[in-house]
Amino acid sequence: MQTQVYTRYERARIIGARALQISMGAPLLITTPKIDPLEIAIEEFNNNTIPITVKRK
């Protein structure tokens, strides 16, 4: 499986959207001792566990 290279704007949008989901009570996709939704979202992004993709033209 080939990992997609995201621009910094796409990366920010994905992490921000996932952090919002976590802050609204979405289940975590990784086990972590962190509490801050943004830190958790960044860790999930770095582990390639966020189920969000980017559609390009």
Buried (B, 14 or more C-beta within 10 A) or exposed (E): EEEEEBEEEBBEBBBEEBBEBBEEEEEBBEEEEEEEBBEBBBBBBEEEEBEEEEEEE
